[in-house]
Amino acid sequence: MGGLKAASCRSGPLDDIARRVEATAEVPEGYIWAVTIQHLAADASVDEVAAILDADGVVVIDNLADPALLDVMATELAPWVEATPTGEDDFAGRLTKRTGALVARSPAARQLVMDPLVLATVGRVLAHATNHQLHLTQLISVGPGAPAQLVHRDQWAFDFFSFPLGYEVQCNTLWAITDFTEFNGATRVMPGSHRFEDRLTFDERDTEPAEMTKGSVLLYTGALYHGAGANRSDAVRTGVNITYNVAWLRQEENQYLSVPRDVAMTLPVSLLRLMGYASGSYSLGYIDDLRDPITALHPDLGTVDTDNPLEPTTFLSAS
């Protein structure tokens, strides 16, 4: 690829999301992005992962998850996937199923949500905010014959607000539950495009496939231009999309309603905090008389730091 092709407006019938995107800015002349998606080993440091995300907006960590754990998760979610309808428009994918509420439905999926390397990296990428939270959990099943998805930015979910360049509001993961190949619809990305202007339009040929083996994970920022590839195989391509965002923005998936109270009561406090039972920043997210949100489920915890019960903290802390 090597250089950037000109961005252009689409013509003809467009779905709702495409109608909101216009080529309102030019890519800097002569701008070159990384040609190859960088891969790291599972023992990579947080510094290594965060540095590549800062430079390229995307990185693959190979073989981070145990395939056996993914098989357990697939079994736990199988009935839910079976009941999930395919998408209702071109963007969601008319041959694609998007199964959510993974924290409630799959104990194995919770291990992916709380992966230590991922969480440490998310904390580094979103360190400019007071707190961050779980934004979305979704098993994505791209069926045979599915066309390539519109190239987009995930942060467009925030009503297409144009955040300042370089201010990241999301850090995302896509775990390979099956091998990801160009042939079966591996997610296609544009390394370096997290530094491009907003609302540009690109085609599949402007991207490269993020190929990876089962158990590997693709990390990318909310500003990265990307989209699911076309599945030209005869099998379903499956990945788990778990994303995190700064806690002063609304979550894409409402964790409080997706995870029933009786299930939430059984979860570790650290996971509950990540789900949103914590403040977003000063004065955001408290309940009634300035109480810590965790007391909605555990009144006895109050403002005590559960990782170090002897140390009291204010409701601003995110355990």
C-alpha positions, 0 to 999 in steps of 0.5 A: 500500500505505502501511500494514501489514496484520496478520500472521496464521498460515496454516492448512491443509496447509503444507510443511516450511518453513511449519510452522517459521514462526509469528506469534510477534511483533507488528509495531509499531503504526503502522509504515510501510515505504517504499512504493516500491522505490528504484532507483539508476543503475549509477554509484551510489556505495557510500555511496548503495547501502549507505545505502538498504540500511540504511534499506529493506533493499532497492534496485535498481541499474539496468543494472549488468551488460552484457546480452551478458555475461548472454547468454554466461552463459545459453549456458554454463549452458544444458545444466545448466539443461536437466538441473536438475529442478524443485523437490520442494516448494512452497517450492522451486517445483514449476515452478521450476528452481534451477541451482547451482555457477555458479562451476564451470560458468560463467566469465561468472557469476564476473564477477557474483560479483566485481562491484566495486560489489556486493562493496564494498556487501557489505563495507559491509553486513557490516562488523561481522564479521571476514570474509564469504564467498560463500554461494550461487550459483543460476540460478533459472528460474521457469516459467509458471504458478508460484504466488507463493512463501511470503514469507520471510527468507533467513536462516531457512536458519540453522535459523530462528535469530532474529538480533538485529534490525539484525544483518545476516548476509547481503547478497544479489543477484538479477540479472535475466537476463530482464526482471522484471515483476509479470506474469512473477513479479518477486520481491516484497519488503517494503521496511523489513521487515528491521527487523520481528520474526522469524517473522511471516507475510505474504501476496503482497498485503503485498508489492510487485514488484521490477520491473527490466530485464535486466542490473539487480540487486536487492540485499537483506539476509537479514532482508528479508521477500520471495518470488518472485512468481507467473508469470502469463506464458507465458515463463520468468522467469530470475534469478541469485541470488548471496548473501554471508554473514558467514564465521562461519556455514556457507555454504548452497552448499558451495563446496568441493564445488560447485567441483571442485579442478581448476577451483578451481586455475585461479581467482584467489586473490581469488575463492578467498578469497571462496569460503571459502579464508580464515578466518572469524574468529580461529581459524575455518577454518584447516587442520591446524597453523594453516595459511592455508586457501589453502595447500590449493590453493597451498602456495607462497602461505602467509600472503603477501597476494597483492594485495601480495606484499611485505606478509606477513599472518596467516591472519586476512586475507581477500584 
